């Protein structure tokens, strides 16, 4: 049974704790109340303002599981807070695995690594966050979630755009599939990993052949080379930091020893800063 009063109180208090800058919104004009506005939370969650407002007012229809999950993400709830939100709505929380929740502390750590490219992605390969240097090094990604931001999907469905030397393709393809195999077994039955594998099997003959080998290997470190259109090959040593639930990982790319990668990364950092400055100063 939904505890409407407690649910409304929890939503309101979580909303009031967030600042616009916490969710990528401009601070704008002076606000009459602390935190985000109801319509901002609704927009972030992809639900109607009326529906969200009714929840905060302890009235209206009970929210669905998908709506609760979207609101929890919009309010930046950690897993304990997300579970609490579900309990207040009279529902069983989703399994903690495959939550794909990126803790603020992980992003705070990543923000300190300003001189190397850093990527935070899910265990299925979807990029959740990347720092400015990674944005400059990696091929341009579309905004918003979806397959266009999935490293696995792009690697096997857009081989002509792979940012790696052709001689490395076989090794990296096998490594991608071995890592995904481990995720697939650990999260057997989860819809996101099942649909990704199913679609990759249909879309890529290369993936299909590697998948049939049934080789498994969790990737914790790697040596790879990125081919950048402006600075050429950049050799890096990738270290993978797994979260406790192992459904989100941080990829840190250190310049490979004995190469000119450090100088090239510094050049890319400058190029990226100049582009950002240029974009900020351009007329609107």
N, C-alpha and C positions, 0 to 999 in steps of 0.2 A: 504493500500500500504506500502511495506517495505521501510523504510528510510535507505538504505544501508550504507550511509556514517556515519550517527549517530550510527547505530547498530555496525558498525566496530569499531568506536571510543570507544563506551561504553565497548565492549568486551575487547579491548586491555587495557583500563585503569583499568578495574576490574582485569584482569590477572596480571598486573604489581603490583597491591597492595598485592597480595598473596605471601607468602614465602613458600618454599617447606615444612617446618615444620608445616605450618598451615593445610596442607592436608595430613599429615602423611608420607611425602617423605623425604629422607635424603637430607641435603643441598648440599652434593657432592662438586665437584670442583668449582672454581670461575666461576661466570656467567657473560657473556658479557652484558646482559640486566637485569633490575630488574624484580622481580616476577617469575612466573612460565613460562616454555616454552610452546609453542603452543601444542606440542605433549603430554605434561603432562596433559594439560586441556582436550585435546581430549580423552586421555586414561581414565581419571577420569569420563568423561561424557559418555564413551562408543560409541564415534563416530569416524569416520576416521580423521586422521590428515589433509588430503587434504580438507575434507569438512569444518572442523573448520578453517583452514587457509584461505580458500576462503571467509568465513564469515568476518574474520578480514581484508581481502583485499577488501571488498565491492564488491564481484563478486560471481558468481556461483548461484545455485538454492536457493530459499527461504527455510529456515529451517522449519521443521514440529513442531507441538506442543510438541511432545515427546522429540525431540532434544532440543528445547528451555528449557524445564523443566530440562533435564539432564545437560545442560550447566549451567543453573542457580544454580543447586546444586553443580556442580563442582567448580564454581566461588564463592560459599558461599554467594550468594545474599540473602539479607533479602527479605521480602515480597514486600516492596515498590520497591526494585531494580528488583525483578523478574517481577513485573507488568510492570515496565518501559521497560524491555527487550522485553516483549511481544508486548507492544505498538509500539516499534521501528520496530518490525518485521511485523507490520500491523495485529496483532491478538489480540483477547480478552483474557485477562489473566484468568487463572483458578480461580474458587471460592476460597476465602481465607480459608474457612473451609477445614479441612483434608489436609492442605498443608504439615503437618508432618515436618515442618522446625524447627530445633533446633537452637535457637538463641545462638550466641557465649557467650552472657552474662549468659545464663542458665548453660552452660558448665563451665564457669569461676566460677560461684557460687558452682557448684557441686565439682569442683576440690579442693575447700577449705575444704570440709567435708572429711578429710582424715581418721578420726577415726571411721567412720560408713560406712556401705555399701550404695551406692547410684546408682540408675538405672534411666535412662531416656528412656521412651518408648512412642510409639504412642498410640492413643486412641483405636487402635485395638489390642494392646498388643505386637507389634514388638519392640524389644529392639534396640534403636539407639545408646546408649552410656552407659557404666558402669565404675565405678572406680575400682582400683585394688582390694580393699577389697570385692566388690561385685563379681568380677571375681573369687575370691577364695571361696566365700560362695556358689554361685550358681553353678548348674551343667554346665559342659563345653558346650559352644555354638559354632556352626559352624561359619566360617568367611563369610562375605557378607550378603546381605539382603535375605529374604525368610522366608518360614514357619518354618524353623529350629530355627529361632531366635524369634519366636512368642510365648509368654507365654501362651496365650489361646490355641493355636494349640497343643503345647507340652503337656499341662496339660490334655487335653481330648483325644489325640491320643497316648500318651505314659504314661499311668497311672502307670505302674510299675516303672517309673523313677521319680515319683513325690517326691520332696525333703521335704515332710511334713509327720507327723505322720498319720497313716491310720484313726485314730479317728477324724481327722480334715478334711478329704476329702469331706464329704457331705456338710459341711458348706462352705468350700472354693469353691467348684464347684458351689454351688448356688450363691455365691457372684460374681464369675467370670461372670456367665450368666446374672445376674441382671445388672451388670455394662455394659456388652456388649449390652444388650437390650436398655439401655439408649442411648448409642452411636448410635445404629442402628436407633432409632427413630429420633435423632437429625440430623443425616446425611443421611436421607432417600434417596435412589437412588444412592449414591456414590458407585462406582464399587468395591473398595477395601473391604469395610465393607460387601457389599452384597455377594461377592464371598467367603469371609471368613465364613460367617454364613451358606451359602449354602453348603460349603465343610464340615463344622463341623456337620451339620445336617446329611450329608451322611456318615460321618466317625465315629460318636460317638452316640451310643444309649443313653448314660447318658446325653450328651448335648441335644439331641433331646427331652428327657423327661422334662428336666429343661426348655428348651426354650418354650415348649408348656404351661407352667404355666403362662407365660407372667407377671412375677414379675420383677419390675424395681427398681434399687437403685444405684445411683452413689457412688462409693467407694472413700471416702475421708480420711479414717483412718482404721486401722485394727490391730489386734493382731494375730501373727502367729509364728509358730515354724519351723525352717529349720533343717532337719536332714543332718548333714555333716559327711562324712565317716571317718574323722580323729578326730574331736572333739565332735561328737555326737549332741544332740539337742541344738539349739540356739534359745532362745525365744526373739522375737523382737516386737517392736511397730512400725508399718509402718505409716508414714505420707505422704499424697499425695498432691503435689503442682501442680495445674493445670495452664497451660498457658492461656493467654487471649482468644485465639481462642479455648481452651479446646481440641485441637487435639494432644497435647504433654503434658506429665506429668512427674514430677520428683518424684520418690519413695525413701524416706529416711528411713532407717531401724535403729531405736534406740534400744539399749539393754533394754529389759523389766526389770522394777524395781523388786527387790527382787529375781533376778536370777543370775546365773553365766555367763550370756551372755556377759557382758563387758569383762571379762577375756578371754572368748573363742574368741571373736572378735579380741582382741589384739593378741592372739596366732595365729589366722589366718592371721593377718596383717604381723606378723613376718615370717610365713611360706611362704606367698606370696612374700615377699621381698627376701627371700632366694632363691626361685625358679627363680625369675627374675634375680637375680645376677648370679645364676648358668647358666641360659640360655645365658646371655650376655657374660659370660666368656668361654662358650664352644667353642671348635675349629670348624671352618667352612670348 
